[in-house]
Amino acid sequence: MEVPVSDEELLRVVVARRGKVRPTEFRLREGEVGLSLFRKAATPDADTIIEAVRAAGKQGELAVAEIPMRVIRELRLQVVATGGGTPDPAVNALHVEARPPLWRRLLLRVRGKPIHDWFNEHVTPKLAEAARLAQ
């Protein structure tokens, strides 16, 4: 189910290397159909989201990258509420995925192109370019 999201930003927990966000942080793995993100909220805050994602197993120097919602719209991605995989129910309640719309997924299937290949080729570079580490 597509969820209404504010016109601000969505958050992605990334491994920050030398204070920079790399495009690999916005890639889909084989079999995935959407990029894991979080809606921005006063509570839980970004630090709480990072700790929950760390508790779920993500390692390294974690930070939050903000992606403007206008970029998600320009890329014609749908924001869909999904169950988060962290041990924190409040953080999981903010979890969403940015996915190509159903018509795009069907078109890709007909053409025999995996969703993750299309996403990584066309969407990942634009998300990485637009993302900024939260201060």
Steps between C-alpha positions, in 0.01 A plus 500: 500500500646834397533737794473877503834656588587858586668720243821494700739207500520129537789350694740222401746349749835482322860417573677835488851483361706811564183701544367407157213291373585257222258383231536140620290600804198544270523177302248218509617143543376222277136422575426832673229724354541810716755706689467492878436848641346667802257789523645796685343561841576684823484169687659266448782725385786423260729375778235253616451378143876448461519302824204282399657427161831422672318260735353332191851427375625785282862570579747781450494872564128554457336830415171621360473632146205723419335461161261778393149373435491703179778274362295190582206654312718604204623141473135387506558265791222393734553521875350187651466423872676175585592323821841607620751240611634669812433405862339843561123510422496883489775501237331221305182710489694761296640247252409534133637386166546710188388272215438529130127507430322180405485592130881541494555167676267326252677662205838388635373146547370488142840623378682246717691766695527453878363787707824536693702540178270774371491675839878491542555632149238775489404592856804439721724770344229764534423409861869506589542839336204648688573346841665706772630384835283632783675742730 
